[in-house]
Amino acid sequence: MDSKFSNLTIETAGAGFRAGDFAPTDLANFYLTRIKAKNSDLNAYLEVYDDVLAQAEQVTKILKQNSDSKLAGIPLAIKDNILIDGKIASAGSKMLANYVAVYDATVIKKLKQAGAIFLGRANMDEFAMGGSTENSAFGPTGNPFDKTRVAGGSSGGSAAAVGANLALAALGSDTGGSIRQPASFCGVVGLKPTYGTVSRYGVVAMASSLDQIGPLTKTVADAELVYRVISGRDEKDSTTIDPQVMVVPEKMTIGVPYDFLASGVDPVVLANFNLVLDQLKKTGHTVKEVSLPNLKYSLASYYVLMPAESSTNLGRFDGLRYGALQEGKNLLEEYMNSRGVGFGPEVRRRIILGTYVLSAGYYDAYYGKATAVRELIRGDYVKAFSKDGAGVDVIMTPTAPTPAFKIGEKVDDPLQMYLEDIFTVPANLAGVPALAVPSGKTDSGLPLGVQITGPHFGEDILFALGREIETII
């Protein structure tokens, strides 16, 4: 029975349910058994829910009524910052270690309606701040291919759960690459949708103009299935908009910003990326150099805007309105004690930085300029995808500049950690969709990935090219 489940995808699991080969309870039991055996080594899950089999039994009744939902009975891991009614959502922080959600996030509500099963909450960097899941208050997540290495972040638990086959798929959040980078490190597919196509209602906010929810899956087809279910306008999130249908060209023009790849990329990563490009050329696609002149400022802009928004969003976690209260002699001392104990060092670092750039004397010098640069970056993408500009259908880069690094290797050097976001951050600043697809492995067996970025609402184009990449690697 175990071998039957080991290589399942969402598509094949659904076919198995409909054919009567196995039931949702069988699949749920398989994952619960694997989690019990493997999670202590990886720390992908912070909690496995005690009602998993009850959920599966309920879905079995739905399937007997010939439900046509593609996600009915599919076991998912959910990132710890996405609210599920009655479940803890700690956002990887001591501040919210015992916070129990009192409502469902919109994406959870949609998944429940589709009949998905929630296995548990996945580990993450505290309040989604980090690129390795080492900033979790509950310990780092190990990489499924080498547990001494990081799983990436901040959605490292979600990526590791799928990569280690401890879930059939997962949800993560992506503010500057937090779905795509861990997907690359763990050998899975990760999608950051167009900003606004997936509701953020019920998700612990980090940087509201950058955050986006998306799937981590085994295949591109599975990512598309999950995206179709969770996307769409939501009256509880005024930034949402319905996805749009775009024409998918049979053969694509792939833009590559070669000047952006000139330095700082591991030679193994670069060689793998060029190999993928060569294979795509052989199948009839065109590869051309594209100029995105302001991309080099993306990290600088991001690390002003993101801390600024984060410091504002985290203001509510003071021990009184939300979060664990640490007693003090007066109100100020209670604030300081609660936030000093409840927040880890990286969260405190970003709050301080964000408050600084928003202060009266520095707002124009930092935040104002970063906002202006963001618009220039958005304009670079619009021009690259327009017929009057470069006229490319997609832009490709490696997903991350290096393979997964050792746990502890960069934890004391925040700037080196931030550089891991070099290829992923621009898509968040511009609000465009980006898809991370596995593209092979290093000689030592560590996964590598390429990133495909499309125009606004270009998810269909990304899915088409992503499926093709899966067939050629």
N, C-alpha and C positions, 0 to 999 in steps of 0.2 A: 504493500500500500504506500509506503514512504516514497519509493522510487516513482510511483505514479504522480506524486505531488511535487517532486523536486524541481521539475523543469516547467511547471505550469506558468502561464501568463493569465491575465484577466480574460483574454479572449478564449483560451483553451479551457480555463476553469468554468466559464459560463457554458461552454459547449458540453462539458462533462456533467454539469448540473442538469441541463435540459435533456441529455441523453439518459440520465438516470445512472450514470457510472459511479457517482458518489454524491453525498449530500453536503450541505454547508457545515453540518456538525462534524463530518469526517475531516474536512479541510481545516476547520477551526482547531480541532484536536491535534492535527499535524503541526500547526504553527505553535500551539501552546506547548507541545512536547519539545519542539526545537528551541523555543525561547527558554524553556526551563534548562535545557542542556547547554545553550551557547551564550545566553545573555550575561552571565556572571563574568565572562571573559571580555565581552565587548562593551557592556554598559550602554547598549543602544536604547533600552527601555528604562525609564524611571519607575514605571508602574505598569503592571499587566492587570487589566480589569477582571474583576471576579464574575462578571456577567456575560462573558464572551459566548459560552455555550448556550445561555438563555437567548442571546441575540440570534445565534445561529438557528436555534429551534424555531424562533418566530419567523425568520426568513424562509425556512423550509416550508412553512405553511403558505407563504406568499408565492413561492415558486410552484407549488402544487396547483395554484390558481392561474398558472401560465403567465406569470409576470414576464414582460419583455425587457425589463431593466437589465442593462449590460453589467451593472455593478452589484446586483442582488447576490448576496452570499460571499462577496469578496472581502477578505480580511485585510484591514488597513492599519498602519501605524499613524498616529496623529501627533504632530509636533506640540510640545508642551505649552505653547503660547496660544493655542486655538481652543476656544471654550466649548466644552461639552457639558450640558446641564447635569448637575449632580456629581461631576468629577473634578478632581483637583487640576488646576492649571497654574503651575508655579512659574512658568517662563524661565525655568532653570535657575531660580533665585531663592535665597533664604527669605527674602522679603515676602514672597507669596507661597512659601512652602506649604501652608495649610489652607490656601484660598480655594474654596469650592465654588465653581461656576453656578450661577443661578439661571442661565439661559444658554441656548445653543447659538454658536456662530452660524451665520448664514450658510457657509459651506458645509457645516455639519448637518444643518437642517436638510439641505439638498441631498447629502449622502444618505441620511436616514430614510428619506423618501424613496431613494433609489434602492434601499435594502442592503447597503454596505454594513460590514461588521467592524467594530472598532476593537482592536486588540489591546491597545494601551497607549500611554503617552510617551513620546520619544524624547530623548535627551537633547539638549541644545545649549549653545552659549547663552549666558545669562542675559535676559532681555534681548536676545538675538545679536548681542554685541561680541563679535569675534569671528574668526575664520578657521577654527580648529576644534570647537567644542571643548577646549581646555578651560574656558571661562565658566563652564557650568559649576554651580555651587555644589553639585552632587557627583563630581568627578568627571574626567574626560571619557569620550567614547573612542574605542579602538577601531582600527581599520579592519574590515573582514578579511583582507588579503595579507595583513601583517599587523597583529594587534599591538605592536610596539610603535606603530605609526598612527597619525591622526586620521580621523574620518572626514575631516573638513568641517566647515561650519558656515553659518550657525546651525544649519539643519543637519548636523552630523549624525544624530541619532536616527533620524528618518532615513538618511542615505544608507547608513550601516545596516538598518533593519531590512531594507530591500536587498542590499548587496550580499548580506549573509543569509538571505532567504528566511528571515524571521517575520516577514510580512510580504504579501503579494504586491503591495504598493503602499505609498505613504503620502501624506501632505506635509509640505514645508512652507516657510515664508522666505521671501527673497527681497532684501533691501539694497544689497550691493553685490549679489552673487551667492547668497546663502542657500539657494537650491542648487545652482549649477556647479559651483566649485566642489561641494561634497559629493555631488553626483559623479563628477569626473574622478575624484579620489577613490570612490567606492565602486566604479564600473557600472553605473546605472544611468538611466535617462532622467534629465531634470528640465522642467519647463518654467520659465518666468514669463507669464502672459503679458500682453499689452496692458499697460496701467489702466485700471478701471473696468476691465472685462470680468474680474472676479471680485466679489464683495470682500471688504476688510472688516465688516461688522462682526464683532465678537472675537476679534484677534487683538491680543495685547500689543498696542502700538509701539513702534520704535521711532521711525521717521515717516510720518503719514504720507508725504508726497512721493515717497520712494518704495514703501512696502507693497508687496504683492504676494498673494497666495498661489501656490502651484503644486503640481504632482511630481513625485519621484517614482519611477516605474522601471520594470525590466526591459520594456520595449517602447518604441515610439508610438506604436498603435495603442498601447495601454495608456500612455500619457494623453493621447488624444481622447480616449474614452472618458478618462477622469475629467479632463478639461471641459468636455461637452456638458458634463453633469453639473460642475460647480460654477460655470461661467454664467453671465447674464446680469441684467439690471436688477438692482435691489433698492427698494424704497427706503431702507434703513441706512444706505450708504449713498450719499448724494454724488459721489465721484464716479459711480458705476455707469456703464453703458453696455448695451448689447453688442456682442461680437458681430463683425461684418464679414461677408463672404468675399473672398478675393479670387481672381482667376489665377490658377496655378500653371505656369508655363511648363511645357513638356521638357524643354532643355533650358537651363538657367544660366544667367551670367552671374558669376560668383566674384564679388569684390574682396580683395585682400589688402589691408593697410600695411604693406610691407615695412614702411618706415617705423610703424608702431611695434614691429616685431624685431627691430634691429638689435636690441640689447636686453639683457636680463632674462632671456628665455633659456631654459635648460636645453642643451643640444639634443637630447633624446626626445624632448617634447617637440622641438622644431622639426626634427627629422620625421617624426610620426605625422605631424601636421602636413608636411610637404608630400608625404606618401599618400595621404588621403586626397589631397588636391590632384595628384597625378592620376589616381584611380578615377576621380570624377571627370577629369579631362578625357580619359579613355572611353567613358560612357557617353560623351557628346556634349558635356557642359563646357562653358567658356570661363576661364579664370583671368581676371584682369586686375591690375593694381588700382586701388582707389585711394583718394586723398581725403583724410578726415583730420584737418590741420589742428583742430582744438582738442582732439582726443588726449593729447599729452597733458592737458590740464585737468583731466577728469578726476583723478585721485585727489588732487588738491581741492577741487571744488566740492567733491563728495565729502571729504573729511572736514569741511566747514559746515556744509548744509546738514549732514546727518547728525552730528553732535548737537547742533542748534535745535533741531526738531526733537531729538531724543531728550534733551534737557527739559524741554517744555512738557513732553508727554509723560516723563517720569516724575514730574512735580507732584502728581497726585499720590505717589507712594511715599507717604510721610509717617506711617504708623497710626494715623488717626482716621483719615478717609479710607485708605487701603494700606495693607501691609502689616507686618508684625511690629507691634509697639514695644519699644524699649523704654522703660520708665526713666524719668529724669526729675530734677528739682523744679524745673519750670518748663514752659512750652518750647522754648528754643532748645533746651537741653534734650527734650524728648525727640524733637526733630533730628537733632544732630546724632543722638544715640541710635535712633531707629534707622536712619539712612546710612550711618557709619557701619553698623553691624549688618544691616539687611542687604546692602549693596557690596559687590565684590570690587576689586581694584580697577578693572577695565571699565565697569559702569561708572564708578566715581570719576575716573579719568575723563570719560566722554561728557559727563554732566558738567564738570568744571570747564572743559574746553567749550562746550556749547553755550554755557552761561556767559563765558568771556566774549565770544564772538557776537553775542546778542546784546552786550552791554552798550550803554549810550555812547561811550567814546570810541567804540570799535565796530559798531553795526555796519556803517557804510564802508569801512576799510576792508572788512572781511565778508560778512554775510551778503551785503549788497553786491560786491564784486563776484562772489561765488555764484549768486543767482544769475548774474549777467553771463558768466562763463557757461553756466548750464544751458542757457538759451542758445549760445553759440554752438554747443555740442549737439543740441537738438537740431539746429539748422544744418549742421554737417550731415546728419543722417538723412534729413529730408532731401537735401541736395543729391546725396549719393544714390538714393532710390528713385529720384525723379528722372523723367526722360530728358529734361533739359540739363540735368547734371550728369553724373556718371552712368546713370541708367542701369544699375545693377539690381538683381532680384533679391540677393542676400549678401551679407558680409560674413566672412569666416575668419576666425582666429582660433588658436588653442583656447581651451576653457580656462586653464590655469598655467602659469609659467613654469611650474615644477610638478613632478609627481608628489604623492603624499609624503610629508616629511615626518621625522621622528617626533614623538610626543616629548615635549619639553625643549625642542630644538630652537624655537623662536619665541617662546613664552616671555622671555625677558627683553625682547627687542620688538616693541610694538610696530615700529616703522617697517621692519622686514615682514611682519605679519600682514600689515596693511597692503604691502606690495603684491600679496597673493590675489588681490581683487583687481589687478590692473586691467584685465580683459573683460571682467564682468560688470564693473561699476558703470561704464558708459550707457549700457542699455537701460539701467534704472534711471539715470539722469534724463535720458531722452524719452522714457516711457514706452520704448519699443519692445516687442517680444524677442526672446532669445531661448534657444534650445541647446542643451548640452547632450552630446551623443557619445557613447564609448567608441574609441577608435583604435584599440589595441592595448598592449601592455609593454612594460619595460622588460629587459632580459631577466630581471629578478621577480617578475610577475606582478608589478604594481600597475593598476589601470591608468590609462591615458584617455583624454577626451578632446573633442573639438566642439566649438561653439558656433552655432548658426544664428545670426541676428537678422531679423526681417523688418519691413516697414510696419507702421502701426496697423494692427488688425491682420498681420501677415502670418498668423499661426498656421493656416492651411499650407502655405508655401514651406514653412519650416518642417511640418510633418512629412510632406512629400519628399523633401531632400533628405531628411533624417532617416526615413525608411530606406532610401536608396543607400545611404552610407552604411546602414546595418548589413546590407547584402554584399558590400564590397570589402569589408574589413576582415 
